[in-house]
């Protein structure tokens, strides 16, 4: 088995078309409601954390509703935490009792989730934590992420890490064999010496590729959101992953490998500041900000994976649903400027917003209100076949205003009947002009 940019681009063809997905962080940590790292932040033992296993009974769990919400918002794929760092499995693993089928709800929540996604025609993604704070053979005392890090009782503990890796590999094999075709496998995360072959990543990837040859994988068998890994090298490893996965930070420009070739990447981002449910975290980004970040990602040849953290009952909260509804409104009018689009490689970023492009069609995403006509620096007006407001198809004229005469080498567009008048942008979030080019 070998890897290459060619194979990466082939696997990610649909991924680079779809551009927009939903991340879902959900598990026992929704009960304390203080984020998915609560076990570590509050240094809970397995016994102390077990109270949430006992209490877990998401009576409102309805993956069909989740799938509909994602589809309505214009998302094309969903990635759900099958197991997060706390080690609790939303799936019926035969290798542990710490799973949803042993709780009050007694259901394989992943089985229902993958079925619901497929019913809505959405691509199926599973997140799987390489880290496991529940398993007895995972490092504790010297591991700076573990809840029992630095706890004297674990200082001289002897663990069998290979036994943990067998457990971890076996669970990955359950996920890649028991739930049908998977489109994304989102491993999380490598750190310090815990990377690559420390996970027996070659063996893991050989198994994954045997069962799911086309599944798209992130780069976190080698790193986490803070570094590229070998995906940018001339010879990506077999476990380089198929996309770079920056987290809560938008790359300043598109991502390229060391040979200057664009590589796939996906920004994962929260709506507030927590991945897992946290009702006290009311700091939600505006829909306007999040929609504009999706545009920015696509303008830089990237995807955006927008997170929702459902509550202990299994419901998405009102703040999240409101943002998804705003995405629905904007994507309904403008999805053509997102799906299948990427960077406008022949044009510099305009001062008023961003370009996205798909073949001979350029999309001007106008964030800032122009005064009078809008300048399109670098765009040859003779190359414009037609310009229109994407959402309703109405004509947008190439300007012939007297105010633009001094800049005759610059292409301007005008929005209203009087060419030098200033008209309010039709869409305060992002006014999208479709510009059909002659070549
Ligand atoms: O530790 C996790 C965190 O809880 C969350 O799952 C994010 C999502 O990308 N990944 C890790 C932090 O990088």
Boltz pocket constraint, residues with backbone or C-beta under 6 A from the ligand:
constraints:
  - pocket:
      binder: B
      contacts: [[A, 25], [A, 36], [A, 37], [A, 188], [A, 189], [A, 224], [A, 225], [A, 247], [A, 268], [A, 275]]
      max_distance: 6.0
